[in-house]
Every structure is written in C-alpha cells, then in structure tokens.
Amino acid sequence: MVVALIYAHLGQMDTAFEWLTKGVDQYDQNATWMNLSPHFDIMRSDPRFAALVRKMGLEPMPLPKSQ
C-alpha cells in the first residue's frame, strides 16, 4: 500500500493503481483502511479507487471538502 502511495505522489497513477489492486487482491491489512485514510485522498477522485473500495464490499467515502 505504501508503494502505491509513493507512485501516486510521483504522478504515476497507473502504476499506483496496479500496486493498490495487488494490495486489495492479496488482502493486505492496510487495504481495509484506505477508504478512511486521508493519505489516499490523492487517489480518491479516480474511478478506479471507488471500484477497488466497492470490490472490498464498502461504499467509497467522498473527498473531504476544503474550507
């Protein structure tokens, strides 16, 4: 999951989602928290993120509103 975040912050979103998908598919314990963690906000607007969250049986949380 950390590798996915590193790639996301480098702007390499395709690679980031490849790693995130691996984490979900391999039941990485950190994957269970990605829907709540603000660390993943950088990826949250991408439809692939919502698809992965739904794959885990959860409903995606919206992006936090800026103040």
C-alpha beads as a LAMMPS data file, in Angstrom:
LAMMPS data file: protein, C-alpha beads

67 atoms
66 bonds

1 atom types
1 bond types

-500.0 500.0 xlo xhi
-500.0 500.0 ylo yhi
-500.0 500.0 zlo zhi

Masses

1 110.0

Atoms # bond

1 1 1 0.000 0.000 0.000
2 1 1 2.877 2.355 0.746
3 1 1 4.337 1.659 -2.683
4 1 1 1.022 2.669 -4.256
5 1 1 1.106 5.966 -2.381
6 1 1 4.675 6.656 -3.443
7 1 1 3.788 6.165 -7.103
8 1 1 0.659 8.303 -6.695
9 1 1 2.685 11.182 -5.260
10 1 1 5.135 10.825 -8.139
11 1 1 2.212 11.265 -10.535
12 1 1 2.419 7.699 -11.839
13 1 1 -1.210 6.837 -11.207
14 1 1 -1.404 3.755 -13.437
15 1 1 1.443 2.138 -11.513
16 1 1 -0.038 3.335 -8.232
17 1 1 -3.316 1.595 -9.033
18 1 1 -1.506 -1.575 -10.067
19 1 1 0.041 -1.706 -6.579
20 1 1 -3.184 -0.751 -4.868
21 1 1 -5.010 -3.509 -6.733
22 1 1 -2.360 -6.011 -5.638
23 1 1 -2.887 -4.956 -2.041
24 1 1 -6.637 -5.418 -2.286
25 1 1 -6.339 -8.733 -4.130
26 1 1 -3.850 -10.064 -1.574
27 1 1 -5.975 -8.919 1.375
28 1 1 -3.290 -6.555 2.665
29 1 1 -4.494 -5.471 6.107
30 1 1 -3.749 -1.845 5.216
31 1 1 -6.218 -2.037 2.329
32 1 1 -9.071 -2.148 4.812
33 1 1 -8.213 1.393 5.914
34 1 1 -7.647 3.024 2.532
35 1 1 -11.254 4.204 2.321
36 1 1 -10.845 6.175 5.570
37 1 1 -7.229 7.255 5.350
38 1 1 -6.533 10.824 4.189
39 1 1 -3.263 9.527 2.716
40 1 1 -5.298 8.149 -0.178
41 1 1 -7.075 11.434 -0.955
42 1 1 -4.691 11.904 -3.872
43 1 1 -6.245 8.815 -5.496
44 1 1 -9.833 9.168 -4.305
45 1 1 -11.138 11.165 -7.301
46 1 1 -10.114 8.414 -9.724
47 1 1 -12.949 5.970 -10.538
48 1 1 -10.510 3.068 -10.076
49 1 1 -10.286 3.913 -6.383
50 1 1 -14.054 3.682 -5.936
51 1 1 -14.073 0.399 -7.859
52 1 1 -11.456 -1.091 -5.518
53 1 1 -13.332 0.076 -2.435
54 1 1 -16.526 -1.495 -3.792
55 1 1 -14.595 -4.676 -4.548
56 1 1 -13.944 -4.873 -0.798
57 1 1 -17.688 -4.565 -0.166
58 1 1 -17.562 -0.954 1.028
59 1 1 -19.095 2.274 -0.192
60 1 1 -16.494 4.893 -1.228
61 1 1 -16.204 7.929 1.000
62 1 1 -16.344 11.309 -0.741
63 1 1 -13.375 13.639 -0.930
64 1 1 -13.191 15.942 2.074
65 1 1 -14.475 19.433 1.437
66 1 1 -11.823 22.141 1.632
67 1 1 -12.555 25.099 3.852

Bonds

1 1 1 2
2 1 2 3
3 1 3 4
4 1 4 5
5 1 5 6
6 1 6 7
7 1 7 8
8 1 8 9
9 1 9 10
10 1 10 11
11 1 11 12
12 1 12 13
13 1 13 14
14 1 14 15
15 1 15 16
16 1 16 17
17 1 17 18
18 1 18 19
19 1 19 20
20 1 20 21
21 1 21 22
22 1 22 23
23 1 23 24
24 1 24 25
25 1 25 26
26 1 26 27
27 1 27 28
28 1 28 29
29 1 29 30
30 1 30 31
31 1 31 32
32 1 32 33
33 1 33 34
34 1 34 35
35 1 35 36
36 1 36 37
37 1 37 38
38 1 38 39
39 1 39 40
40 1 40 41
41 1 41 42
42 1 42 43
43 1 43 44
44 1 44 45
45 1 45 46
46 1 46 47
47 1 47 48
48 1 48 49
49 1 49 50
50 1 50 51
51 1 51 52
52 1 52 53
53 1 53 54
54 1 54 55
55 1 55 56
56 1 56 57
57 1 57 58
58 1 58 59
59 1 59 60
60 1 60 61
61 1 61 62
62 1 62 63
63 1 63 64
64 1 64 65
65 1 65 66
66 1 66 67
